[in-house]
Amino acid sequence: MATSNQLRVCWEKILETNPLFRITHPYLSGKLSEQVVAIHAVFASLDLVVIRSTDDQVARTKLEWWRFETQSANIKRSRHPVVGYLHESGAAAALDDGALSSLIDVTERQLEAKAPADLGEFYELCHDIYRPRIEIEASLAPSKRLSAERQRSMAIKGGLNLLFQREFKFNPRAEHELWWVPLSLLARNQMSRMDLIRQLGSKPTGSVFGKLISHCLSAVAGGGQDAVDTDDVLQSHIHLILQEYLHGRQIERMQQTMPSAYGEELKRLYIKDVFWVWKMARKIKSAGKP
């Protein structure tokens, strides 16, 4: 039986890394509500390993611990509150074998990721680091499959948002790396990665990030709205739909903000976002397409 401590720790982890979750979670109910909290607490815990570790080997050791604890043979015996809630909520039993191990693999690969050569590689980077999260949450409603177009849109927006969060909101040493900015974009703007880091408040740096965001949004334009998903599919995956919407709004705000202010912008929650999420959720639940 789940304990209040397990649930408290899960929420603490989630809100530390993804405050938008408090806006979208109320539209879930029953067992699914508990299971989504459990898996997002795992996502948050893995993010915090990457965010807080200043040594890659330490991060790998911690990820191996998570890999061991989340194996099906070990979950029931784990004393960690997040893993305990993963079991008690039924989320662990609902997931495909190897789903969490694959997620940890993806997280570990990010520790040694190479700079994308061009925008195409950047889109794939965003897609690849977030795709497992989409697949894991979507698997909790396996009879209703989201279209490939919508899943790709979700993954690219989510991945871009995750990179911005880690770089500008949680950087533990206040030292930016920006390893993920495409080399072709730097060359086109005659800037080095160090130029970006040193000149976060400059117009040229703002222009580089503005172009990056614009290209990314263009790559997924219509991916969500034009996807052929039936009303019952949208209702089954309402939390994913609402998260994608908020990621898109947050990214658009980044486009209008100087990079030096990204960190503060990413910490804000807007009342109008709460309103628009409520409006979209109401439309989805009344069998209307967003």
Residue, then its C-alpha position, 0 to 999 in steps of 0.5 A: m500500500a502506498t504511503s504518504n511519504q512515497l507520494r510526498v517525495c514523488w511530488e517534490k521530485i516532479l515539481e522541482t524539475n517540471p512545475l508545469f505538471r501541477i497544471t496538467h495533472p488535475y485532469l487525470s483521475g483514478k488509477l491513471s492519475e497515480q501511475v502518471v505521478a509515479i512515472h513522472a517521479v522517475f523521470a524527475s529523479l533521472d533528470l536530477v542525476v544529470i543536473r546535480s552530478t558534476d562528474d560523469q562517472v558519478a552520474r553513471t554510478k547513480l544511473e546504474w543504481w536506478r537501473f538495478e532498483t527498477q528491474s522487475a525482480n527488485i522493485k517490490r523490495s526497494r526502499h526508495p520512496v519513488v520506486g516504492y510508489l512505482h510499484e504500489s501505484g501499479a505503474a511498474a506492472a503496467l509498463d513493458d519489460g525493459a521500458l525503464s531500462s531503455l529510458i536509463d540508457v537514453t539518459e546515460r547516452q546524454l552524458e557523452a552526446k556529441a554536438p549535432a552537425d546540423l538542424g536535422e540532427f538537432y531535431e533527432l536529438c530532441h526527439d530521441i531524448y524525450r521519445p521514451r517518456i512519451e512511449i512510457e506514459a502512452s503505454l498506460a493506455p495501450s488500447k488507444r494509440l497516438s499517431a506517429e505525427r503527434q508523438r513526434s511533435m510531442a517528443i521534439k517540443g519536450g526534448l527542446n524544453l528539457l535541454f533549455q531547462r537543464e542548461f538555463k534553469f538547473n545548471p549547478r555550476a552556473e557554467h553553460e556548455l550549450w553543447w547541443v547548439p548545431l555546428s551549422l547554425l554557429a558557422r552560419n552566424q560566424m560564432s563559436r560556442m564560447d561566443l554564445i556562452r560569453q554573450l548570452g545577453s547580446k543580440p547576436t546570441g539572441s538571434v542564434f537561439g531565436k533561429l534555433i527555436s523558429h526552425c524547431l517549431s517549423a519542423v513540428a508545425g501542424g504535427g499535433q493539430d493536424a494529426v489524425d487522432t480520434d476523440d477517444v485517443l485524445q481523451s485517453h492521452i489528455h495529459l500528454i496533449l496538455q503537456e505538449y501544449l504547455h511545452g509549445r507555449q513555453i518555447e514560444r516565450m523563449q523566442q521572445t526572451m534574451p538567453s540571459a533571462y531564460g533561467e528566470e523565464l523557465k521558473r515562471l507559471y502563468i495564470k493564462d496557461v492555467f486558463w488555456v489548459w482548462k479550456m483545452a481539457r474541457k474541449i477534449k473531454s467534450a469530444g472536441k479536437p484541440 
